[in-house]
Amino acid sequence: MVAAHVAPVALLILSWFLALGWLWQAVAALRGMPTLPDLTRMDTNALPCLPVGDGPHLSVIVPACNEEKSIEATLRSLLASTGLRLEMIAVDDRSTDQTGKLMDAIAAEALGGPHGLEVVHVTDLPAGWLGKPHALAKGVEQATAPWLLFTDGDVSFAPHALELSLRLAQAERADQLVLALTLVSESIGEAAVQATAQALAQWSLRLWKVAEPKARDFCGTGGFNMVRTAMFARLGGFEKLRMEVVEDMTLGWMVKRAGGRSIVALGPGLVNIRWIEGIFGIVGNMEKNGFAIFRFRVGLALAASLGLLLHAVLPLVAIAAGGWTMVAGLLTYASIALMFHANRRLNGVWPLAAVLFAPATAIISFGILRSVVLTLGRDGVNWRGTHYPLSELRKNAVRWAPLRGADAR
């Protein structure tokens, strides 16, 4: 009898805790997201002009491994950039398809154009390096511009995206600028999964707080990570990221920890990527990164996976329970819809897509769990045709220690 009474009470309490938590996050996002600079809505006349000179304004490092389907579109979109001078360095990272040949052909076409394009072919991977950090490091060796942009071989750029980004970075006296990617989706399911992933991420990463020196939030993305060259050299380059699976996020952490100024900007349509293909596409994407995000700590990753399942299931159970518990479940979904609304400039997803939150969250939870199981089962990560032992990944994973005032000053 006691147990029968306690269960509904426990459900009521848990449901309301979750509902109020989502409401808190939604209100924070509604207040915070509009404060992010949006390059498509800014008065460009208020941004400083880029310096006049003969050298490049920006070195763009494009590593690619077996990206023959997308590398040509990426490089051509970069070559079409206007308003600045680019030094493009495309790194063919041991590709076994036509990626390297396509790079060489486009570089030959670019001769005499407004932007330089150099191709670096990597044929061997030194011991103690992951493929992508090594490819990025080889690109940096050739870079001469005062700013570096690290991107990927499946990203496309609007002609004025890089000019606006660099001018904003200089206006804000930033050391790092992350331009939020526009995630291209071809179904409501894909859009819902992407929007859900971003909403869940905001429980630990508040994009509008990244620019605050004393806030714990930091950011980096492989598709658009712009860093001042002097700051990158001060951090020691990629030497500290030799075996780092999520080198983009770790670089953001390092910049902020070193006292650099990091900012996140929006720019719908400026930088585009097809991040996932199909509603289960995110599962494949997380195979390499899912466990790495938790620094390869099993307990933390499992707790996160189970926590996500709770987010997916509890509101539905609450709604089915009726009474005030149902109110909590409905409030949870209303708050998630508000979060989706707050992120409209980030992802373009309508708030009504929140009705797919439960299955989308379950898919993400499965992706984390699968990443853990595969990494443990393989005793490491298979990436770009190379196996990296788990012991080495754990030993070299940078610990994202909390960013406190003393670190960020």
Order of alpha helices (4+ residues) and beta strands (2+ residues): alpha-beta-alpha-beta-alpha-beta-alpha-beta-beta-alpha-beta-beta-alpha-beta-alpha-alpha-beta-beta-alpha-alpha-alpha-alpha-alpha-beta-beta-alpha-alpha
